[in-house]
Amino acid sequence: METGPLGAQRAEVTKSTKTDNKAPGRIEKLNEDIAFLKKNMRNRVREIDRARLEMTPEFQAEQAAKMHQRKIARLEKELTEARERFGDMDAVEARAESRR
């Protein structure tokens, strides 16, 4: 640093507030953009992996089996509700047979 007017010395030692405000803002913006892009890339990779998994015959067979199990469970529930509502037909038929 040179010896000279105090204002010039002070200017060299102290940081400018204009560049301090701009530089970190730009760096933060770039870091945010980089983080956003990395997040999108991770999401895309997850989607591709999930799609690859869903395309396998084993996964499709498993999904079909789950769907059938859900349907069976739903129909069994409806049957149980109908039996409770209207009575057990086997018991009704057995009583009818015993009366004959």
Steps between C-alpha positions, in 0.01 A plus 500: 500500500626841418526789733279774376178678572299344778193458277692286251644288779158456655354400162757224461449365851122516527277291279254667273141447608382485139712198408434333835127508434525384142757225520347293781157541343628366170680214670194415707281511189739272316513262796119494511486430127756220533309348793174522304655330197652224713163443666331473161766257379453280810122503446542404135731213590247378759219520242705307245589232755136472608384472137764235429381304803134533399576364153635167630267201462549408867380841617200491265407150622530618860277801429241277330504263800453794739211629291331157508553472876340840553205399284459170686514681834240751384267228373540298820413809701188555287404134547543525876287815508232335288497196729463724803224696332298213353611215720714201414329320209659167597339523843165599345515211253596256777200609706275467196633149435445394861138621486419284199 
